[in-house]
């Protein structure tokens, strides 16, 4: 299934919406799906970044957020056979989403502070620390809320840093300054002036990262030439993770860049300059992963100097900030959101006797037999007797999963024992490699939660060599408990609390 990403960028609104949509598009494509962007007006240099990813951008010739915009968006989605539209922008209202839903499209709405009621969205994503269900009281089932930094969207170039740790330097001498792709208020210039003072006391190395849309680029480059110490202005970098990993401390605004810095364990000093950045900065400060100096318009150079000097001298605080940050953002947010989209595309139904041949064919596939704890081929008579017993057993639930109204692509079985349930799942060979494993598991778990009361735990057992299933259960939120022996065969035990 394809997805159309409807978002905008400009020097005034910046690149944050496009960049996080790009991160989600990468995760969506990683599951084997297609993605296209649509924007009102020219994306400028931000569009080049989308094009570099090999993604097409369609042009909306209407006022952003208008009814005509919704009509064109729906038409683009129809032309590309998209089932999903991702909306990221504060001008996309409830009426806009409703117009798309009336055309049979599924909607994922990105939101930072409850700017719309989103009652017509299938999924609402708020990746911020302060995200809470109270912001979306108008949303009722089946709208799904994805809230918090567990769903932080990080682009593909940051994925190699997932699970990595870094040593915190005793002396913090390397400072990264970054305020987004355009920085219309030139907060970067204010910070550089403050660093001029700090450099008189500390021997700093500074890297200032700006986007190609920054209208102050020449001014900043000239300022850098007059400053003491080692300072470099980097324009339109394609190597942001390495620049962040180089730094001991970052000075930034508290927008999407903050999630990237948290993944890498970089302590941050925040100077938010946009309204939607304020609560993000406050939330990070409350969690102890950043120092929030407040709105950049009122922050003084002296405050920046004092705060940076304090942080440079305090390795224990920087270490604590780094550890807490890595615990909040693990880099898998985009995969979790893409999996939720795939999950929402699934239709589940109980298996019946007429499914016997399909289930038998699946069960005897070589890959399925190899992954099973009993590897011998199954005879038709044995299979029919097994299926009849399972279908008549009230403590067994066997479901088939299909994408929309298509043919079944997977089966998932739940065997109940009081409040504990054990899961077994398999995917049709033609549907493998597209992320369906985690989606089927997630959809099945939600099915049981809604239709079977009293379940407290889900359990699964996977052979150590069955890497696809190991990955699927991990991405579905299961925790690895330990190594066990199952039917005489080594297995890895996974569990999930209901």
C-alpha positions as CSV (number, residue, x, y, z in Angstrom):
1,X,0.0,0.0,0.0
2,X,1.3,3.5,-0.9
3,X,1.2,6.6,1.2
4,X,0.9,10.3,0.1
5,X,2.8,12.7,2.5
6,X,1.0,16.1,2.4
7,X,3.3,18.7,4.0
8,X,4.9,22.0,3.3
9,X,8.2,23.9,3.9
10,X,9.5,27.4,3.4
11,X,12.0,29.8,5.0
12,X,9.2,31.0,7.3
13,X,7.9,27.6,8.6
14,X,11.2,25.8,8.3
15,X,11.9,22.3,7.2
16,X,10.9,20.3,10.3
17,X,7.6,19.0,8.9
18,X,9.2,17.8,5.7
19,X,12.2,16.2,7.5
20,X,10.1,14.2,9.9
21,X,7.8,13.1,7.1
22,X,10.9,12.0,5.2
23,X,11.9,9.9,8.2
24,X,8.5,8.2,8.2
25,X,8.5,7.8,4.5
26,X,11.9,6.0,4.8
27,X,10.5,3.6,7.4
28,X,7.4,3.0,5.3
29,X,9.5,2.2,2.3
30,X,11.7,0.0,4.4
31,X,8.5,-2.2,4.8
32,X,8.3,-2.4,1.0
33,X,5.7,0.3,0.5
34,X,5.6,3.3,-1.8
35,X,5.7,7.0,-0.9
36,X,5.1,10.3,-2.7
37,X,5.1,13.8,-1.3
38,X,2.7,16.6,-2.1
39,X,3.3,20.3,-1.3
40,X,1.6,23.7,-1.8
41,X,4.3,25.8,-3.4
42,X,8.0,25.1,-3.9
43,X,9.8,23.1,-1.3
44,X,13.1,24.8,-2.4
45,X,16.2,23.2,-0.9
46,X,14.1,20.9,1.2
47,X,12.6,19.5,-2.0
48,X,16.1,18.6,-3.1
49,X,16.5,16.5,0.0
50,X,13.3,14.6,-0.8
51,X,14.4,14.1,-4.4
52,X,17.7,12.8,-3.3
53,X,15.8,10.1,-1.5
54,X,14.3,9.1,-4.8
55,X,10.9,10.4,-3.9
56,X,8.5,12.3,-6.2
57,X,6.9,15.5,-5.1
58,X,3.5,16.6,-6.6
59,X,2.6,20.3,-6.6
60,X,-0.6,21.5,-5.0
61,X,-1.9,24.6,-6.9
62,X,-4.2,25.8,-4.1
63,X,-4.0,27.6,-0.8
64,X,-2.5,25.3,1.8
65,X,-5.2,23.8,3.9
66,X,-8.1,24.9,1.7
67,X,-11.0,22.8,0.4
68,X,-9.4,22.9,-3.0
69,X,-6.1,21.6,-1.5
70,X,-8.1,18.7,0.0
71,X,-9.6,17.9,-3.4
72,X,-6.2,17.9,-5.1
73,X,-4.7,15.8,-2.4
74,X,-7.4,13.2,-2.7
75,X,-7.0,13.2,-6.5
76,X,-3.2,12.7,-6.2
77,X,-3.8,9.8,-3.7
78,X,-6.3,8.2,-6.1
79,X,-3.9,8.6,-9.1
80,X,-1.1,6.9,-7.3
81,X,-3.4,4.2,-5.7
82,X,-2.5,5.4,-2.2
83,X,-4.4,4.0,0.8
84,X,-2.8,6.4,3.3
85,X,-2.4,10.2,3.5
86,X,0.0,11.6,6.1
87,X,-0.9,15.2,7.1
88,X,1.8,17.3,8.7
89,X,1.0,21.0,9.1
90,X,-1.0,23.2,11.4
91,X,-3.3,24.3,8.5
92,X,-4.7,20.8,8.1
93,X,-8.0,21.0,10.0
94,X,-10.6,18.4,11.0
95,X,-12.6,19.4,7.9
96,X,-9.6,18.8,5.7
97,X,-9.2,15.3,7.1
98,X,-12.9,14.6,6.8
99,X,-12.8,15.4,3.1
100,X,-10.1,12.8,2.6
101,X,-11.9,10.1,4.7
102,X,-15.0,10.6,2.6
103,X,-13.0,9.4,-0.3
104,X,-12.0,6.2,1.4
105,X,-8.5,7.3,2.5
106,X,-6.8,6.4,5.8
107,X,-5.3,9.4,7.6
108,X,-2.3,9.7,9.8
109,X,-2.2,13.2,11.4
110,X,1.0,14.5,13.0
111,X,0.4,16.9,15.8
112,X,2.5,18.7,18.4
113,X,0.1,20.4,20.8
114,X,-3.5,19.5,19.9
115,X,-4.0,22.0,17.1
116,X,-7.0,20.1,15.7
117,X,-9.6,17.7,17.1
118,X,-8.4,14.9,14.7
119,X,-11.6,13.0,15.1
120,X,-11.5,11.9,11.5
121,X,-7.9,10.5,11.7
122,X,-7.2,6.8,11.8
123,X,-3.9,7.5,13.7
124,X,-2.7,10.6,15.5
125,X,1.0,10.9,16.1
126,X,2.5,13.3,18.8
127,X,6.1,12.4,19.3
128,X,6.8,15.0,22.0
129,X,7.6,14.5,25.7
130,X,4.5,16.3,26.8
131,X,2.1,14.3,24.6
132,X,-1.0,13.1,26.4
133,X,-4.4,11.6,25.5
134,X,-6.1,14.7,27.2
135,X,-5.0,16.7,24.1
136,X,-7.2,14.5,21.9
137,X,-10.4,14.0,24.0
138,X,-12.5,14.3,20.9
139,X,-10.8,11.2,19.4
140,X,-12.6,7.9,20.1
141,X,-12.0,4.4,18.9
142,X,-11.0,3.3,16.4
143,X,-8.7,6.3,16.2
144,X,-5.3,5.2,17.6
145,X,-3.0,7.6,19.5
146,X,0.7,7.2,19.2
147,X,2.1,9.4,21.9
148,X,5.6,10.2,23.2
149,X,9.2,9.9,22.3
150,X,8.9,6.2,21.7
151,X,7.5,7.3,18.3
152,X,10.2,10.0,17.6
153,X,10.8,10.0,13.8
154,X,14.5,9.8,12.9
155,X,15.8,9.7,9.4
156,X,17.6,6.7,8.0
157,X,21.1,8.2,8.5
158,X,20.6,8.0,12.2
159,X,19.6,4.3,12.3
160,X,23.2,3.0,12.6
161,X,23.4,4.8,15.9
162,X,20.5,2.8,17.4
163,X,21.7,0.9,20.5
164,X,25.1,2.5,20.5
165,X,26.7,4.3,23.5
166,X,29.4,6.9,23.7
167,X,32.0,8.0,26.2
168,X,31.3,11.4,27.9
169,X,34.4,13.6,27.8
170,X,35.8,15.0,31.0
171,X,36.3,18.3,29.2
172,X,33.6,19.4,26.9
173,X,35.4,21.4,24.2
174,X,33.4,20.6,21.1
175,X,30.2,22.5,20.6
176,X,27.6,22.0,17.8
177,X,25.2,24.9,17.0
178,X,22.1,24.1,14.8
179,X,18.8,25.9,14.5
180,X,17.1,24.2,11.6
181,X,17.1,24.7,7.9
182,X,16.2,28.4,7.7
183,X,16.5,30.0,11.1
184,X,14.5,33.2,10.1
185,X,15.2,35.0,13.4
186,X,19.0,34.3,13.1
187,X,19.2,32.8,16.6
188,X,22.5,31.2,15.3
189,X,24.1,34.7,15.1
190,X,23.2,35.4,18.8
191,X,24.7,32.1,19.9
192,X,27.9,32.7,17.9
193,X,28.3,36.1,19.6
194,X,28.0,34.4,23.0
195,X,30.5,31.8,21.9
196,X,33.0,34.5,21.1
197,X,33.0,35.4,24.9
198,X,33.2,31.7,26.0
199,X,36.2,31.1,23.7
200,X,38.2,33.6,25.6
201,X,38.0,31.3,28.6
202,X,37.8,27.8,27.0
203,X,39.6,26.5,24.0
204,X,36.5,25.6,22.0
205,X,36.0,23.9,18.7
206,X,32.6,24.9,17.2
207,X,30.7,23.6,14.2
208,X,27.7,25.8,13.1
209,X,25.3,23.9,10.9
210,X,22.8,25.8,8.8
211,X,20.6,25.0,5.9
212,X,20.7,26.2,2.3
213,X,17.6,28.3,3.0
214,X,19.3,30.4,5.7
215,X,19.3,34.0,4.4
216,X,22.0,34.9,6.9
217,X,24.6,32.5,5.6
218,X,27.1,35.1,4.4
219,X,26.7,37.1,7.5
220,X,27.4,34.0,9.7
221,X,30.4,33.0,7.6
222,X,31.9,36.5,8.0
223,X,31.3,36.4,11.8
224,X,33.0,33.0,12.0
225,X,36.1,34.5,10.4
226,X,36.4,37.1,13.2
227,X,36.0,34.6,16.1
228,X,38.8,33.1,18.1
229,X,39.3,29.3,18.3
230,X,38.3,26.7,15.8
231,X,35.0,27.4,14.2
232,X,33.4,26.1,11.0
233,X,30.2,26.9,9.3
234,X,28.7,23.9,7.6
235,X,25.9,24.4,5.0
236,X,23.4,21.8,3.9
237,X,25.3,18.8,5.4
238,X,24.5,15.3,4.4
239,X,26.4,13.9,7.4
240,X,24.5,15.3,10.4
241,X,24.8,12.1,12.6
242,X,28.6,12.3,12.4
243,X,28.6,16.0,13.3
244,X,26.4,15.3,16.3
245,X,28.5,12.4,17.4
246,X,31.6,14.7,17.2
247,X,30.0,17.2,19.7
248,X,30.2,17.2,23.5
249,X,27.4,19.7,23.8
250,X,24.8,21.0,21.3
251,X,22.9,24.4,21.3
252,X,19.7,24.1,19.4
253,X,16.0,25.0,19.5
254,X,14.3,21.9,20.9
255,X,12.5,20.8,17.7
256,X,13.0,17.5,15.8
257,X,16.8,17.9,16.0
258,X,16.5,17.3,19.7
259,X,15.3,13.7,19.2
260,X,18.4,13.0,17.0
261,X,20.6,14.5,19.7
262,X,18.9,12.4,22.4
263,X,19.6,9.2,20.4
264,X,23.3,10.0,20.3
265,X,23.4,11.0,23.9
266,X,24.4,14.7,23.3
267,X,23.6,17.1,26.2
268,X,21.6,20.1,24.9
269,X,21.1,23.8,25.7
270,X,17.8,24.9,24.2
271,X,16.7,28.3,22.9
272,X,13.3,27.7,21.3
273,X,12.1,30.3,18.9
274,X,8.8,29.0,17.6
275,X,5.6,28.5,19.6
276,X,5.5,24.7,19.1
277,X,9.1,24.4,20.3
278,X,8.3,25.9,23.8
279,X,6.5,22.9,25.4
280,X,9.1,20.5,23.8
281,X,11.9,22.5,25.4
282,X,10.1,22.7,28.8
283,X,9.4,18.9,28.7
284,X,13.0,18.1,28.0
285,X,14.2,20.3,30.8
286,X,11.7,18.7,33.2
287,X,13.1,15.2,32.2
288,X,16.6,16.3,32.8
289,X,17.9,15.7,29.3
290,X,18.4,19.4,28.3
291,X,18.7,22.9,29.8
292,X,16.0,25.2,28.6
293,X,17.0,28.9,28.6
294,X,13.5,30.0,27.4
295,X,12.5,31.9,24.3
296,X,15.4,32.8,22.1
297,X,14.0,36.4,21.7
298,X,14.6,37.2,25.4
299,X,17.7,35.0,26.2
300,X,20.8,37.1,26.6
301,X,24.3,36.3,25.5
302,X,25.3,36.3,29.2
303,X,22.9,33.5,29.9
304,X,24.3,31.4,27.1
305,X,27.8,32.0,28.3
306,X,27.0,31.1,31.9
307,X,25.1,28.0,31.0
308,X,27.6,26.7,28.6
309,X,30.5,27.4,31.0
310,X,28.7,25.5,33.7
311,X,28.0,22.5,31.5
312,X,31.5,22.3,30.2
313,X,32.8,22.0,33.8
314,X,30.3,19.4,34.9
315,X,30.9,15.9,33.3
316,X,28.6,14.2,35.8
317,X,25.7,16.2,34.7
318,X,26.4,15.7,31.0
319,X,26.7,12.0,31.6
320,X,23.4,11.9,33.4
321,X,21.7,13.9,30.6
322,X,23.2,11.6,27.9
323,X,22.0,8.4,29.6
324,X,18.5,9.7,30.2
325,X,18.3,10.9,26.6
326,X,19.2,7.6,25.1
327,X,16.6,5.9,27.3
328,X,13.9,8.2,25.9
329,X,14.7,7.9,22.2
330,X,16.0,4.6,20.8
331,X,15.7,5.3,17.1
332,X,12.9,2.8,16.3
333,X,10.1,5.4,16.3
334,X,9.7,5.5,12.5
335,X,9.5,1.8,12.3
336,X,6.9,1.7,15.1
337,X,4.7,4.3,13.3
338,X,5.0,2.6,9.9
339,X,4.1,-0.8,11.5
340,X,1.1,0.9,13.1
341,X,0.0,2.1,9.7
342,X,0.5,-1.4,8.2
343,X,-1.4,-2.9,11.2
344,X,-4.4,-0.5,10.6
345,X,-4.5,-1.7,7.0
346,X,-5.1,-5.3,8.1
347,X,-8.5,-7.0,8.4
348,X,-8.7,-10.0,10.8
349,X,-11.3,-12.8,10.7
350,X,-11.6,-16.1,12.5
351,X,-10.4,-19.1,10.5
352,X,-13.0,-21.7,9.4
353,X,-13.0,-25.2,8.1
354,X,-13.0,-23.9,4.5
355,X,-9.5,-22.5,5.2
356,X,-8.0,-25.9,5.7
357,X,-6.2,-26.2,2.4
358,X,-4.7,-22.7,2.6
359,X,-3.5,-23.3,6.2
360,X,-2.1,-26.8,5.2
361,X,-0.1,-25.3,2.3
362,X,1.3,-22.6,4.5
363,X,2.2,-25.1,7.3
364,X,4.2,-27.3,4.9
365,X,6.2,-24.5,3.3
366,X,9.9,-25.4,3.9
367,X,10.7,-22.2,5.7
368,X,7.7,-22.6,8.1
369,X,8.6,-26.2,8.9
370,X,12.2,-25.2,9.6
371,X,11.0,-22.5,12.0
372,X,8.7,-24.8,13.8
373,X,9.6,-26.9,16.8
374,X,8.3,-30.0,15.0
375,X,10.0,-29.9,11.6
376,X,8.4,-33.0,9.9
377,X,5.9,-32.4,7.1
378,X,2.3,-32.6,8.1
379,X,-0.1,-35.0,6.4
380,X,-3.5,-33.8,5.2
381,X,-5.4,-36.1,7.6
382,X,-3.3,-34.9,10.6
383,X,-3.9,-31.3,9.6
384,X,-7.6,-31.7,9.2
385,X,-7.9,-33.3,12.6
386,X,-5.7,-30.6,14.2
387,X,-7.7,-27.8,12.6
388,X,-11.0,-29.3,13.7
389,X,-9.8,-29.6,17.3
390,X,-8.5,-26.0,17.3
391,X,-11.7,-24.5,15.8
392,X,-13.9,-26.3,18.4
393,X,-11.6,-25.4,21.3
394,X,-12.9,-22.3,23.2
395,X,-9.3,-21.7,24.5
396,X,-7.9,-21.3,21.0
397,X,-8.4,-18.4,18.6
398,X,-7.1,-18.8,15.1
399,X,-7.2,-15.7,12.9
400,X,-6.5,-15.0,9.3
401,X,-5.1,-11.6,8.3
402,X,-5.6,-9.8,4.9
403,X,-4.8,-6.4,3.6
404,X,-8.1,-4.7,3.2
405,X,-10.5,-7.0,1.4
406,X,-7.6,-8.9,-0.3
407,X,-6.6,-12.5,0.1
408,X,-5.2,-13.7,3.4
409,X,-1.5,-13.1,3.9
410,X,-0.9,-14.5,7.4
411,X,-2.3,-16.6,10.2
412,X,-2.0,-15.9,14.0
413,X,-3.0,-18.4,16.7
414,X,-3.7,-17.7,20.4
415,X,-3.8,-20.5,22.9
416,X,-5.3,-19.4,26.2
417,X,-4.5,-20.7,29.6
418,X,-6.4,-18.7,32.2
419,X,-5.1,-15.1,31.9
420,X,-2.0,-16.1,29.9
421,X,-2.0,-16.6,26.1
422,X,0.7,-18.0,23.8
423,X,1.1,-16.8,20.3
424,X,2.1,-18.5,17.0
425,X,2.3,-16.7,13.7
426,X,3.3,-17.3,10.1
427,X,3.3,-15.2,7.0
428,X,2.5,-16.3,3.4
429,X,5.8,-16.5,1.5
430,X,4.6,-14.0,-1.1
431,X,4.1,-11.4,1.7
432,X,7.3,-11.8,3.6
433,X,9.9,-9.1,3.8
434,X,7.3,-6.3,4.0
435,X,7.0,-5.9,7.8
436,X,3.8,-7.8,8.0
437,X,5.0,-9.9,10.9
438,X,5.0,-7.2,13.5
439,X,1.8,-5.7,12.1
440,X,0.0,-9.0,12.3
441,X,1.2,-9.6,15.8
442,X,0.1,-6.1,16.9
443,X,-3.3,-6.4,15.2
444,X,-3.8,-9.8,16.7
445,X,-2.9,-8.6,20.2
446,X,-5.3,-5.7,19.9
447,X,-8.0,-8.1,18.7
448,X,-7.6,-10.3,21.8
449,X,-7.5,-7.2,24.1
450,X,-10.9,-6.1,22.7
451,X,-12.7,-9.5,22.5
452,X,-11.2,-11.6,25.4
453,X,-11.4,-10.2,28.9
454,X,-8.9,-11.2,31.6
455,X,-5.8,-11.7,29.6
456,X,-2.7,-10.3,31.4
457,X,0.2,-11.6,29.5
458,X,1.2,-12.7,25.9
459,X,4.0,-15.2,25.4
460,X,5.9,-16.4,22.4
461,X,8.7,-18.9,21.8
462,X,11.0,-18.5,18.8
463,X,14.0,-20.5,17.6
464,X,17.3,-18.5,17.9
465,X,18.0,-18.9,14.1
466,X,14.5,-17.5,13.1
467,X,15.7,-13.9,12.7
468,X,12.5,-12.6,11.0
469,X,10.3,-13.8,13.9
470,X,12.8,-12.5,16.5
471,X,12.6,-9.1,14.8
472,X,8.9,-9.2,14.4
473,X,8.1,-9.8,18.1
474,X,10.7,-7.2,19.1
475,X,9.1,-4.6,16.8
476,X,5.7,-5.5,18.1
477,X,6.8,-4.4,21.6
478,X,7.5,-7.8,23.1
479,X,10.4,-8.1,25.6
480,X,13.0,-10.8,25.4
481,X,12.8,-12.8,28.7
482,X,15.6,-15.3,28.2
483,X,16.6,-18.6,26.7
484,X,14.6,-21.8,27.3
485,X,14.1,-25.3,25.9
486,X,10.8,-25.8,24.1
487,X,9.8,-29.4,23.1
488,X,13.5,-30.3,23.4
489,X,14.6,-27.5,21.1
490,X,16.4,-24.2,22.3
491,X,14.1,-21.2,22.1
492,X,14.0,-17.6,23.0
493,X,11.1,-16.6,25.2
494,X,9.3,-13.3,24.5
495,X,6.5,-11.7,26.6
496,X,4.2,-8.7,26.5
497,X,1.9,-7.5,29.3
498,X,-1.7,-6.8,28.2
